């Protein structure tokens, strides 16, 4: 650790949250501490201070200019610029903000720029174009744009389509209309696009123009019928279908022979995801939107077909509705074709009980899926709802438990409710401890109010019968 880093750490440690001096001495003591901290900060190099200020948005960083003459321009040297204005109803403040950012850009000519973030409502298009031009001319590597305009969507300026320095690009509500044959992102590794229509020719152009792309995320985008990904570098694909009244194409075909990780949120009521054979695929995340109180026939058919295409995966990540759909199909006699799954993760949102197909019996769904996947050795479950129903999960779940889970070795349960005997994850922990003779470690993160609650639930869990004498219990 060099002297400047040590100095920075000592500065952080000196800011104690409470003072033990008598009230009469508090003001002078705090004043002395503040002076000491300022002196310590003044010993840091300009470059290090600029890096620290880069963690703030540009408006907040600019406020440090009042600390002294040395600080007056340091904030403007930050390699990261964050332009954020979200107030729709303050046109005067918006103009003041835009003028200030334009002055800043004028003062930064020739200086290093690594990251440019623009989060702007009801934008002035020429000004945003000017900021983006500045970023590209400064060889910026990371760009995040969220341009929400009531009148019409923002269209990326031409200079964006041929930036050779871009490594990471995030676009939200930004229309992509590249000049024909002039799109080239040779350095781009990560791309995220959200909330816009993308025509098939533009989608093809994006993939062809980004030979080094390794991660592609499409959030609530529509307008294309297939993703043909031939690059050997693109390993990570995230696709989130839009909700509402968007006219989705009935079939989206994904051809990606070298992909490793796929995470899908599918509007199965409106379209089918057809994944072409892909032997390199390792991990799949799967969930639905637009579900009703029963499983529609289309959802049942599409789910079965999709799992037939991913039979070789090693990790499966289910969310909310897909947990219930998969478990119900298994309960109806469907045979899960994924015989190589080693890791199963399931996440349940706080409002899952209100939005899914009736009440979600988490232990029951979990045990049904585990029974159908005997190769699973790692189970992770996270619940994000603060209240649970007092149903008799234990008896229902035990009736579905056909035997021991002989390969299950690692279990992690997150957000267990500590003050309710009816908590489904706590009930599941009790059942699994009795049915996992090879268990090596169970880790439980509790959602409790205070230390006494934690101690009480910890004693209860430690007293659960265990089939494995070697299991390590970690409670948080």
Beta strands, then each sheet from edge to edge (+ up, - down):
strand 1: 80-85
strand 2: 115-121
strand 3: 142-148
strand 4: 154-155
strand 5: 168-172
strand 6: 174-175
strand 7: 190-194
strand 8: 215-219
strand 9: 226-228
strand 10: 236-240
strand 11: 251-255
strand 12: 261-266
strand 13: 272-275
strand 14: 283-288
strand 15: 315-319
strand 16: 343-349
strand 17: 378-384
strand 18: 410-417
strand 19: 441-447
strand 20: 472-475
sheet 1: 1+ 2+ 3+ 5+ 7+ 8+ 10+ 12+ 14+ 15+ 16+ 17+ 18+ 19+ 20+
sheet 2: 4+ 6+
sheet 3: 9+ 11+ 13+
end
